[in-house]
């Protein structure tokens, strides 16, 4: 028996059946709405966990997350070596936290990278589109949601994992 996550963050008991990925995406967007960065954790090049804040991303209702990063960073190499990553979203008071565990891959599709570059251009993170503009495609396989306004017990949901990494 799973728990249904109701957006915007209330939790009620029941069987979790439909729209799990869409609900997870909605909660992530809700928590990120005030320019709150996400925390990306990878397995570092030395084998130890490595975490860093990510401020530029796109979240699709399909449960696909796209994180923007320079292509020549350690995080990109870490993801290529080990695609197991975790992304954490929280509100500013850390009363609501969404922890997503899953797989990541580097997006090679130039059209998708260009689309994300144009979308994020107002942030002025990257002056020009070139090979240095990198995109990570993250697919969560498990979501853990904690809303301390409702309960001290997190809700854990296994998500469908039959989607290809790097999909448009």
N, C-alpha and C positions, 0 to 999 in steps of 0.2 A: 504494500500500500504506500503510495507516494502522497505528497501534499501538493495541492494546487497552489501555484503562485498567482495571485491576483495583482495586476498592476493598478496603482502605483505603490506596491510594497506591502499590501496586507496579505496575510497568510490564512488560509482556511483548510480544514481537513477534507480529503477526498481522493479520488483516483485521478492521477495525472495522465491524460490520454492525448489530447489534441493540442497542437500549436505550441509545444514546449520550446522549440527554437525561437519562435516569434516572441513568446513571453520573456525568454531570457534576453533577447535583443532589446525589447522594450525596457526592461529593468536596467540594463547596461546604459541605454540612452538616458534614462531618467537620472541615474547616478552621475553621469558625465555631463549633465546639462549646464552646469555652472562652470564650464571650463576645467572641471576636475580631471586631472590626468589619471590614466590607468597605470598599473604597475605590471610590467612584463618580467617574468622570471624564466630563465633558461638554465641549462647545465653549462657552466663556464668551460673555457678551453682547458682549464686545469682539473675539471671534474667536479668542482664545487658549485653550489647554486649561485646564480648571479641575477640580481634584480635591478631594474631601472625604470624610471617614469617615462611614459609615452604620452605625448599631448596631442598628436595628430593621428586620427583614425577615422574609419568609416565602419558603421555597423549596419548590416543588412537584416531584414526580417527573416531571411533564410538561416540566420545564425552564423553567417560568415562575417568575420572581423578582418579588417585590413588596417595594418599599422604601418606608418611611414617612418623610414629611417634611411640615413645614408647607406649606400650599398657596400661600403668598405669598412664596416664596423665589426667589432668582435661579435655582437649579437647575431649578425647575419651569418657569420662563420659557425657560431654555436648552433644555430638552427639547422644549418646544413649538416652538421655532424650528428645532432640529436634533435629530432623534431618535437620532442615532448616539452611543452611549455605550459605556463600558467599565466593568466591575465586576471588581475584583481581590479574591480571598480568599487568605489565607496563614496558615500556622501561626505560632505566636509566635516561633519561631526563624528564620523565613523560609527554611526548607529545602524546604518544599513551597508552591508558588504556583500558583493557578488564575486565569488571565486570561481573562475572557469579553468578547467584543466583539459588539455587536448593536444592536438598536433598542429604544427605550423610548417609552412614552406615559403620559399622565396618566389614571388610572382615574376615570371619572365615575359608575360604578355605585355608588349609595348603599348597597345591600345588602352588596356586597363591602367597601366602606370601613368600614361598621359592624362587619362580621365581624372585620376586622383590628384595629379599635379595641378591640373586646372582648377579642381575643386578646392584645393588647399592653398592656391596661389595668394589669396588675401592674407594668409598668415605670414608670408614673406620668409618662410623657412628655407626655401630653395630659390635662388634667383633665376635659374634656367633649368629646363628639362634636359637631362642627359643620363648617361649610364650611372651617375652618382645617386640619382633619385631611386631609392629602393622601396619596395613594398613587401611586407610580410602578410601572408594569408594565414589566419588562425581559425581553426575549426574546433570549437569546444566539444568534448565528449562527455563531460560531467560538469554540472553546475551545483554550487553550494551557495545558498542564499541565507544570510542572517539578517533579520530585522529586529533589533533590540527593542523597538517600540512595541513589538507584538510578543516576542518570545526570546528566551536565551538559547533555544535549540535551533540549529540551522536546518534548512530543508535541503536535501541532497537529491539531485535528479540526474539519472543517466540519460544522455542525449543520443539520438541516432548518429552513427558514425560512418554512414555509407556515401558520404559526399566527397568528391575528389579535392585534394589540396591544390590551390592555384586556380580554382574555377572562377569564371567571370560572374 
